[in-house]
Amino acid sequence: ERERVMQELEAMPTVSKVFPSSTNFVMFRTPNAKQVYLDIAEAGVVIRYRGNCDHCEDCLRATVGTRAENDKMLALLESITKRLRNAART
């Protein structure tokens, strides 16, 4: 499931980098990571903001869960990042 999540993240135009992982966590970089973190938490999905760590600007870390949990996280992530990107354009 980790490989699938990583591939889905890599395919998202709003994700600029997916870091290699051999654990049940996936770290990735996306613009406005702090706001993404807050919005996705408000929607009921917990991921971790890592932008305050060295060399992790605009990074989030998600736990790889069940397929259903991962699908929910990925759908919310895509929706939230697109909304934020479009808002920045206006």
Residue pairs with C-beta under 8 A, 6 or more apart in sequence:
1 64
1 65
1 66
1 67
1 70
2 21
2 24
2 26
2 64
4 70
5 26
5 62
5 64
5 70
5 74
6 18
6 21
6 26
8 74
9 15
9 18
9 26
9 28
9 74
9 77
10 18
12 30
12 77
12 78
12 81
14 30
14 31
14 78
14 81
14 82
14 85
15 28
15 29
15 30
15 81
16 29
16 30
16 31
16 58
17 28
17 29
18 26
18 27
18 28
19 26
19 27
19 28
19 29
19 59
21 27
24 63
24 64
25 61
25 62
25 63
25 64
26 61
26 62
26 64
27 50
27 56
27 59
27 60
27 61
27 62
28 59
28 60
28 61
28 62
29 57
29 58
29 59
29 60
30 36
30 58
30 60
30 77
30 81
31 58
31 81
31 84
31 85
31 88
32 58
32 81
32 84
32 88
33 49
33 50
33 51
33 58
33 59
33 60
34 49
34 51
35 84
36 60
36 77
36 80
36 81
36 84
37 47
37 48
37 49
37 60
39 80
39 84
40 47
40 73
40 76
40 77
40 80
41 47
43 76
43 80
45 72
45 73
45 76
47 60
47 61
47 62
47 63
47 73
48 60
48 61
48 62
49 59
49 60
50 56
50 59
50 60
50 61
51 57
51 58
51 59
53 59
62 73
64 70
65 73
